[in-house]
Structure formats: C-alpha cells, structure tokens
Amino acid sequence: MTNLEGNTFKDLSQVEVVGVFPNYATAYAAWKAKAQQTVDNAHMRYFVVHLHRLLDPGQETKPAR
C-alpha cells in the first residue's frame, strides 16, 4: 500500500513541468487548470513547487507577517 501523505512517482520520465510563474497566484491558476483537465484520472496529481524552497529547504513559502 502506498502512503497517500507522500509523493511517490511511478515513472519519472512521465513528469510534466507546466511552467515557471512569477507569483503564487499565477502558478495556482495554472495548477487548477491542469488538475481540472485530469479530474477523471485518480492517479494523476499536479503540484505547485516552490523553487526557492528547492534552493533553501528551510525557507518558508509565505513571508512572515
């Protein structure tokens, strides 16, 4: 059984990169559009990946207030 809390990719050659966006709102809109296109495929998932967190994993995704 696969843990649904994590992200396990079945075939990395099938990973689709939708784009790089200037802000979260634009990335979210692209994510939502792609996710809605595959709504009938329970095995397909899209994610918003924060590139700055790849460079600095300790950095928060939202600025502190």
C-alpha positions as CSV (number, residue, x, y, z in Angstrom):
1,M,0.0,0.0,0.0
2,T,1.3,3.4,-0.9
3,N,1.2,6.2,1.7
4,L,-1.1,8.9,0.4
5,E,0.6,11.5,2.5
6,G,3.8,11.4,0.5
7,N,4.7,11.8,-3.2
8,T,5.9,8.7,-4.9
9,F,6.3,9.0,-8.7
10,K,5.7,5.8,-10.7
11,D,7.6,6.9,-13.8
12,L,9.8,10.0,-13.7
13,S,10.0,10.1,-17.4
14,Q,6.3,11.0,-17.4
15,V,6.7,14.0,-15.0
16,E,5.2,17.1,-16.7
17,V,6.5,20.6,-16.0
18,V,3.8,23.1,-16.7
19,G,5.9,26.2,-16.3
20,V,7.7,28.7,-14.2
21,F,5.5,31.6,-12.9
22,P,6.2,35.0,-11.4
23,N,3.9,34.5,-8.4
24,Y,1.8,32.0,-6.5
25,A,-1.5,33.3,-7.8
26,T,-0.4,32.6,-11.4
27,A,1.0,29.2,-10.5
28,Y,-2.2,28.3,-8.7
29,A,-4.3,29.2,-11.7
30,A,-2.1,27.0,-14.0
31,W,-2.2,24.2,-11.4
32,K,-6.0,24.4,-11.2
33,A,-6.4,24.4,-15.0
34,K,-4.2,21.3,-15.4
35,A,-5.8,19.5,-12.4
36,Q,-9.3,20.0,-13.8
37,Q,-8.2,18.6,-17.2
38,T,-7.3,15.3,-15.5
39,V,-10.1,15.2,-12.9
40,D,-11.2,11.7,-14.1
41,N,-7.7,10.2,-13.6
42,A,-7.3,9.4,-9.9
43,H,-3.6,8.6,-10.4
44,M,-2.7,12.0,-11.8
45,R,-1.6,14.7,-9.5
46,Y,-0.2,18.2,-10.1
47,F,1.8,20.2,-7.5
48,V,2.9,23.8,-7.2
49,V,6.6,23.5,-6.5
50,H,8.3,26.5,-4.8
51,L,11.6,26.8,-6.5
52,H,13.1,28.9,-3.7
53,R,12.4,26.0,-1.3
54,L,14.5,23.7,-3.5
55,L,17.4,26.1,-3.2
56,D,16.8,26.7,0.5
57,P,14.6,24.0,2.0
58,G,14.4,25.8,5.4
59,Q,12.8,28.9,3.8
60,E,9.1,29.5,4.4
61,T,6.8,29.6,1.3
62,K,5.0,32.7,2.6
63,P,6.7,35.8,4.0
64,A,6.4,36.3,7.8
65,R,4.0,39.0,8.9
